[in-house]
Amino acid sequence: MTGDISTYRDALTSYLRLVTTAKEVHIEILQRLSGGAIQENWLMVVQVSDGPYQGAQRWVLRTDALSSVPVSLSRAQEFAVLRVAYDAGVKAPKVLWCCQDRAILGRDFFLMECVPGIAAGHRITNDDALTPDRAALVAELGANMARLHTVKPPHLALSFLPPPAADPALASVMTYRGYLDALDVAAPVLEWGLRWCEQHRPEITSPCLLHRDYRTGNYMIHDGHLSGLLDWEFTGWGDPREDIGWFTARCWRFAGPRREAGGIGEIDDFLHGYATVSNAVITRHDLIFWQVMAHLRWAIIALQQADRHLSGQQTSLELALTGRMLPELEIEILALTKGECYA
């Protein structure tokens, strides 16, 4: 298996003829999209001769990178999650086909419709022309998240997901402490943050389906509106405030660090949009724990990604540079906890 799926163009063409039931399929463009340190996304511009997909089609092929992180879903699982979310009214790409026949690409993959727009966080948070009505956009993002959170366990189509933890906050602390312990690094600030979270756990609330990477950079904006939420490989059951804490964490605000709602707008507008769909009452104070946990989680993922590079598992400048973000994340953890950690 190689990292360049363009070498499998003939096999992909045959597969597309099969699933589209078309006599002829021509792949005009097969181009890897930017991003995707954990998964790969390839734009496909395809001409289909006949059948239900006749004409020019723009699809995205999503497959595994040559290495992954421990908490990633498989492509078949991510496909199932996307289908459930789409059916719940979440703005997300419509999935088409999932292939687990490794004779095609040498790895699992699925195809979905290409969502129009731009996802680059540094541009979305810096260019007013892309977000002319910031308040409306963040309210839209809040409502979209709330629609995802209407999906509750148990769910037959998502039976592969681990059952929700009895105490999601404590489970998060123990999970990331385990990941940190597995790395050969000294990280006293992260240990501090984990202990703080252990001592400041919020009250338990009803679990729901979480995206777990709902942030600026992982959704598409088109004509000033949300057009689709991307990258679902971390989905699971948990506390709805976890998703909101991740979205509002400073580490995902890019060029808008003072705008709490993803670097786009104000958190009150986001929570107002969320409340148009959900009956849950969520305040700023409720989010502090999950914002601390967001920075801890991202710091540990950054260390894991750097380790992928340093170990030789996957040589990548992007992965190496991700590991260099640790000090900035540690500063925010200390700022949020304000020294309130108990032995």
Secondary structure by P-SEA (a helix, b strand, c coil): cccccccaaaaaaaaaaaaaccccccccbbbbbcccccbbbbbbbbbbcccccccbbbbbbbbbccccccccccaaaaaaaaaaaaaaccccccccccccccccccccccccccccccccaaaaaccccccccaaaaaaaaaaaaaaaaccccccccccccccccccaaaaaaaaaaaaaaacccccaaaaaaaaaaaacccccccccccccccccccbbbccccccccccccccccccaaaaaaaaaccccccccccccccccccaaaaaaaaacccccccccccaaaaaaaaaaaaaaaaaaaaaaaaacccccaaaaaaaaaaaaaaaaaaaaacccccc
